[in-house]
């Protein structure tokens, strides 16, 4: 992903996992008003929210291959990722029969 072809908004719509400030977050929602991110850091729940204006103002850092977004709590690093899922081999066996 490069900043020249993508915006953070576009990248978020195409990914299913985020890393924010080094923490992996599977639970995030993006709607027409904001980006909400939740994850666990040990036993502590962490939550971030960013307005669409903040998402649109995010910049891509080619060196670190991450997005820099500034929210109400300061600057954060986001990495958009696609999660891998295991194949369901049982389904494949039934199709082959």
Secondary structure as the mmCIF struct_conf table of DSSP 4:
data_model
#
loop_
_struct_conf.conf_type_id
_struct_conf.id
_struct_conf.beg_label_comp_id
_struct_conf.beg_label_asym_id
_struct_conf.beg_label_seq_id
_struct_conf.end_label_comp_id
_struct_conf.end_label_asym_id
_struct_conf.end_label_seq_id
TURN_TY1_P TURN_TY1_P1 UNK A 3 UNK A 5
HELX_RH_AL_P HELX_RH_AL_P1 UNK A 8 UNK A 14
BEND BEND1 UNK A 16 UNK A 16
STRN STRN1 UNK A 17 UNK A 20
TURN_TY1_P TURN_TY1_P2 UNK A 21 UNK A 22
STRN STRN2 UNK A 23 UNK A 25
STRN STRN3 UNK A 27 UNK A 30
BEND BEND2 UNK A 32 UNK A 33
STRN STRN4 UNK A 34 UNK A 41
TURN_TY1_P TURN_TY1_P3 UNK A 42 UNK A 43
STRN STRN5 UNK A 44 UNK A 51
HELX_RH_AL_P HELX_RH_AL_P2 UNK A 52 UNK A 56
TURN_TY1_P TURN_TY1_P4 UNK A 57 UNK A 57
STRN STRN6 UNK A 59 UNK A 61
TURN_TY1_P TURN_TY1_P5 UNK A 62 UNK A 65
STRN STRN7 UNK A 66 UNK A 71
TURN_TY1_P TURN_TY1_P6 UNK A 72 UNK A 73
STRN STRN8 UNK A 74 UNK A 81
HELX_RH_AL_P HELX_RH_AL_P3 UNK A 89 UNK A 96
#
